[in-house]
């Protein structure tokens, strides 16, 4: 059974139907990516899963539990955490304070949490250097590292990454993607949303192509990369 | 787009007086605390200064309460007077002969035990007022949960006015049957039982104000303690996170509904406690005291002192109370007449607040004793993250 099953969800912003029945699965240990252009519903899918925008129809099952209408805090506790689109770091808090908030719902000891923080610093040495710096004064790439690190502080089994390459210098994007692969190797399943299909298909096992709120194509990432339609529409080749 | 950073006039002053370290700060706070305790012994037990100081401290408690909602959690509440009213009416209902037909006496002695009406021990009234206001805070908070910024302000403003209108017209509202009106409108419920507390000499708002002063000083000290503890607590961090970025806070699993309602409830409870004290202290619970301008007054005190800054709010409340209730009506009231103008200065006190706040915004927008984070926000120009979709709660 897949770790996450999304079955025919329909999600609205007010009266606007953003998702018109999206279905997908994520198996444990995978990196799965959703690609598609602006407004295709990629971020909305993540927001539906994480409980920020619960769907009106359809079902989301995570590790056998129906999480469709559970509030965001319960979903985080169950093991799904999200690095939101646009990073959303707490600009006026330090790197350390941001990471601390990532562990907000955990009832583990302080030692456990600071041990996890050291692991985040191992993954992103740049964050260690800037531990006491205000998040808002850092570059976009550094904030993205922080957003991912903060999501990891919740000790998720499934990590939702929303456009980690958005507005970031290419050299940092490489670095971030290396780390994403590393996080996956250490045992965290990842659902990745990207506009930059090149990167996303490079690191992922499987991909879904979204268009105007629906899945139009799904395959192994290596096959999607060579699919002429995908190449024309999303890979710019 | 190179912008030159102009040094604020007061920043230069700060350089000359470097920040106190933790040690000296503790000494300073202790010294002020000791002075605050022995202060009534230095003057006549019914002196005007003591009366003023007691009232100021009650406003400090309200400032601290509102600071939890506005300063900590970032929810702009323009109807805070509602909680003052509910708290004050608790003392009006439960500590007077207003409901003369009812004969309920709980843990009271002396004249209050003999008089007709409902007479409940002051400490119990404090607890009831805090609980009732916490519930009222949640009720006012609920419809604002899906709103942001200015819209929260409008809804809370309306609630403040609703409570005020109920207070004014309450003499015609009989929720508990004939003979039991809700309030006494503009006539006011009076007199209220004098407070009695073990260990303190006779409370008497006409002859001996010292016990009243010490009581509100203790309440203020507790409110300061609660504020400081909350600021540094898990809940305090959650409030700051929500204030900074709701989307991120929700992504981290901070329960928005619960966390916001907790801010409303705790903030309201402090307002209620202060109101329940002012009832017996002023000996009257009058609907006219609960006008919109009072909400503005409390907001102004915390902006002047520094939003989110506990000590700033204490200073701001005392300073603005002094200006509003002593300096303008007592010292400067006849100044316009002296220069040939036909009005009292007290008539334009709201206008004076406005000018004062304008100056605060221009010269020192972070308030007199700013909170660390706010200062960064206002001086270093680090904005919050860009706005995103609404978070459904």
Interface residues (C-beta under 8 A of the other chain):
Chain A: X13 X47 X50 X51 X52 X53 X54 X71 X72 X73 X75 X76 X77 X81 X82 X83 X84 X85 X86 X87 X88 X89 X90 X91 X92 X93 X97 X100 X101 X102 X104 X105 X134 X136 X137 X150 X151 X154
Chain B: X234 X237 X238 X240 X241 X244 X245 X247 X248 X249 X250 X251 X252 X253 X254 X255 X257 X373 X376 X377 X380 X382 X383 X384 X385 X386 X388 X389 X390 X391 X392
